């Protein structure tokens, strides 16, 4: 289904969530907050508090004896490559166990942006029980992303490098954080990060069960019904031919939503808070029950 939806706020959610505003857990503490406030959030005030969290630069984290201090960089020795990451732990992560694992989502940034530039998505997902791993694919030592020629061909090396990052991060973290569901991974990517994520599930069909892209434009979305696909589209650029499935192929596992008046370059922490809230609401709705609505 290909829908053009009006802007709307976050849906009301009856269950209460906990969010940490302006602060992180102290290193080595088990549930002790330093300089923070923990607020009970209901559907009525979720939008306001999410906005406050975004403005505060809040990272939702949790630490306990079973949650080691998270790494900030992983090293793939086989490729001699450093991979910067940020982890956002779900509130109450001590309840995430191998018997009852919590869900996991990877966030891949657009080219030229940092992996930390999507905290509005990471915070919303962490508040909903997800472990979120934001991955930096582009390093200063990498060649610049091609902007000329056949972009599908010239950008393929960068996409393949990013897909390898995703596979490595999943392998590296799954052995450390056993209380999370690494077999039902959600990949989220903006622009070039969406292209990387789409290639990753194409090359490794069992890598993830859900793909969410924010206005990716160069690599085709998967057509296989074995993966759930959500693509949120901006209004200022068109995707290349063949990237989006035709309307007759949408529905079921595939959801395409266009946000009127939204801009490609605003789909990150630098964009309007109203747009951030709208994007978060669409993603949460799709992940919660598969509905293709805002």
C-alpha positions in Angstrom: 0.0 0.0 0.0 1.3 3.4 -0.9 -0.2 6.0 1.3 0.2 9.8 1.5 -0.6 10.7 5.1 -1.2 14.0 6.9 1.0 15.0 9.7 -0.2 13.6 13.0 1.1 13.3 16.5 2.2 10.2 18.3 -0.7 7.8 19.0 -1.9 7.4 22.5 -0.3 4.4 24.2 -2.1 3.0 27.3 0.9 1.4 28.9 3.4 3.5 30.9 7.0 3.9 29.9 10.0 5.2 31.7 12.4 7.7 30.1 15.5 9.3 31.5 15.7 13.0 30.7 19.0 14.9 30.6 21.5 12.3 31.8 22.9 8.9 31.7 23.4 6.1 34.2 26.6 6.4 36.1 29.3 4.1 35.0 29.1 0.9 37.0 25.9 1.7 38.7 23.0 -0.7 38.8 19.9 1.4 38.2 21.3 4.6 40.0 20.8 7.8 38.2 23.1 10.8 38.6 21.7 14.2 37.8 18.6 12.7 36.1 14.9 12.5 36.5 12.9 9.4 35.7 9.4 10.3 34.5 6.4 8.1 34.0 5.1 8.6 30.5 1.7 7.9 29.3 0.3 8.2 25.8 -1.0 11.7 26.7 2.3 13.2 27.4 4.7 11.0 25.4 5.1 13.5 22.5 6.0 16.4 24.8 8.5 14.4 26.7 10.1 12.8 23.6 10.6 16.4 22.3 12.2 17.4 25.6 14.5 14.4 25.5 15.6 15.2 22.0 16.3 18.8 22.9 18.2 17.7 26.0 20.4 15.3 24.0 19.2 12.5 26.2 20.4 9.0 25.7 18.3 6.2 27.2 20.6 3.8 28.8 20.6 1.2 31.5 23.5 -0.6 33.2 23.5 -3.6 35.6 25.9 -6.4 36.4 24.6 -8.2 33.3 25.1 -5.1 31.1 28.8 -4.3 30.7 29.9 -0.8 30.0 29.0 -0.5 26.3 31.8 -0.1 23.7 32.0 3.0 21.6 34.1 1.4 18.8 34.4 -2.1 17.5 37.3 -3.4 15.5 36.9 -5.8 12.7 40.4 -7.3 12.5 39.7 -9.2 9.3 39.2 -5.8 7.5 41.4 -3.8 9.8 38.4 -1.4 10.3 37.2 0.6 13.2 33.4 0.8 13.6 32.1 3.6 15.9 28.8 2.7 17.6 26.4 4.0 20.2 24.1 1.7 22.3 20.8 2.8 23.7 19.5 0.3 26.2 15.8 -0.2 27.0 14.5 0.9 30.3 14.3 -2.1 32.5 16.9 -3.9 30.5 17.6 -6.2 33.5 14.4 -7.9 32.4 15.9 -8.8 29.0 17.0 -12.5 29.3 17.8 -15.3 26.9 14.4 -16.8 27.9 12.6 -13.5 27.2 14.9 -11.5 24.9 14.2 -7.9 24.1 14.1 -6.7 20.5 17.1 -5.1 18.7 17.3 -2.3 16.1 20.3 -1.0 14.1 20.3 2.6 12.9 22.4 3.6 9.9 22.9 7.3 9.2 22.8 9.1 5.9 26.0 10.0 4.2 27.8 12.9 5.9 25.8 12.5 9.1 26.9 10.9 12.4 25.4 7.8 13.9 24.5 9.9 16.8 22.3 12.2 14.7 19.2 10.0 15.0 18.7 10.0 18.8 15.0 10.8 18.3 14.5 7.4 16.8 16.9 5.6 19.2 15.2 7.2 22.2 11.7 6.4 21.0 12.6 2.7 20.4 14.5 2.4 23.6 11.5 3.7 25.5 9.5 1.0 23.8 11.8 -1.8 24.9 14.4 -2.0 22.1 18.1 -2.2 22.4 19.2 0.3 19.7 22.7 0.2 18.1 23.6 3.2 16.0 26.5 2.4 13.6 28.9 4.9 11.9 29.6 3.5 8.4 31.7 6.4 6.9 35.1 7.2 8.2 37.3 10.2 7.4 39.7 7.8 5.7 37.1 6.4 3.3 36.9 7.6 -0.3 34.1 10.1 -0.8 30.7 8.8 -1.8 30.3 8.9 -5.6 28.0 11.5 -7.0 28.4 11.0 -10.7 28.0 8.2 -13.2 25.9 5.1 -12.6 25.4 5.5 -8.8 24.1 2.0 -8.4 27.5 0.8 -9.6 29.8 3.5 -8.3 28.3 3.4 -4.7 28.3 -0.4 -4.4 31.7 -0.6 -2.7 30.5 1.8 0.0 27.2 -0.1 0.4 29.1 -3.4 0.7 31.4 -2.0 3.3 28.4 -0.8 5.3 26.6 -4.1 5.0 29.8 -5.8 6.3 29.7 -3.4 9.2 26.2 -4.4 10.1 27.0 -8.1 9.9 30.1 -7.7 12.0 28.3 -5.6 14.7 25.5 -8.1 15.0 28.0 -11.0 15.4 30.2 -9.1 17.9 27.4 -7.8 20.2 25.3 -10.9 20.1 27.9 -12.9 22.0 28.1 -10.2 24.7 24.4 -9.2 25.1 22.6 -12.5 25.3 19.4 -11.1 26.6 18.4 -9.7 23.2 16.7 -11.1 20.1 19.5 -11.0 17.5 17.6 -13.4 15.3 14.7 -10.9 14.7 16.8 -7.8 14.0 15.2 -4.5 12.7 17.4 -2.4 10.4 16.7 1.3 10.1 18.5 3.6 7.7 18.2 7.1 6.3 19.2 7.9 2.8 22.5 6.1 2.0 22.1 4.3 5.3 18.8 3.0 4.0 20.6 1.8 0.8 23.2 0.0 2.9 20.5 -1.7 5.0 18.5 -2.8 1.9 21.7 -4.3 0.4 22.4 -6.0 3.7 19.1 -7.9 3.8 19.4 -8.7 0.1 22.8 -10.3 0.6 21.9 -11.9 3.9 18.2 -12.7 3.9 18.2 -14.1 7.4 20.1 -11.1 8.9 16.9 -9.2 9.8 13.1 -9.6 9.8 12.2 -5.9 9.4 13.7 -3.1 7.2 12.8 0.5 7.7 14.2 3.1 5.4 13.9 6.9 5.5 13.9 8.2 2.0 16.6 5.9 0.5 16.8 6.5 -3.2 19.4 4.3 -4.9 19.1 0.6 -3.8 15.8 -1.3 -4.4 13.7 -2.3 -1.5 13.4 -6.1 -1.1 10.3 -7.7 -2.7 10.4 -11.0 -0.8 7.5 -11.5 1.6 9.8 -13.0 4.2 10.8 -9.5 5.5 8.6 -6.7 6.7 9.4 -3.4 4.9 8.5 0.2 5.9 9.8 3.1 3.8 9.0 6.7 4.8 9.3 9.1 1.9 10.1 12.8 1.9 8.5 15.2 -0.5 11.5 16.9 -2.2 13.2 14.1 -4.0 12.1 11.1 -6.1 13.7 7.7 -5.7 15.5 6.3 -8.7 13.4 4.1 -11.0 12.8 0.6 -9.6 13.8 1.4 -6.1 10.2 1.4 -4.7 7.9 -1.5 -5.5 4.9 -0.7 -7.7 1.6 0.0 -5.9 0.3 -3.4 -6.9 3.1 -5.1 -5.0 2.6 -3.1 -1.7 0.4 -4.3 1.1 0.9 -7.2 3.4 4.6 -7.1 4.3 5.4 -3.8 2.5 4.3 -0.3 3.6 5.3 2.9 1.8 4.3 6.2 3.4 4.9 9.7 2.1 4.9 12.7 4.5 3.7 15.8 2.8 6.0 18.8 3.1 8.9 16.8 4.6 12.4 17.2 3.3 15.0 14.5 2.8 17.7 16.4 4.8 15.4 17.0 7.7 15.0 13.3 8.7 17.5 13.4 11.5 18.0 15.3 14.8 18.5 18.5 13.0 15.0 18.5 11.5 11.8 19.9 12.9 10.6 18.2 16.1 7.2 17.7 14.6 8.7 15.7 11.8 10.8 13.7 14.2 7.7 12.9 16.2 5.8 11.9 13.1 8.5 9.6 11.9 8.9 8.0 15.3 5.1 7.4 15.5 5.0 5.7 12.1 7.9 3.5 12.9 6.5 2.5 16.4 3.1 1.7 14.9 4.6 -0.5 12.2 6.9 -2.3 14.6 4.1 -2.8 17.2 1.4 -4.3 15.0 2.4 -4.0 11.4 -0.1 -1.3 10.5 0.7 1.0 7.7 -0.7 4.2 9.3 0.7 7.2 11.1 
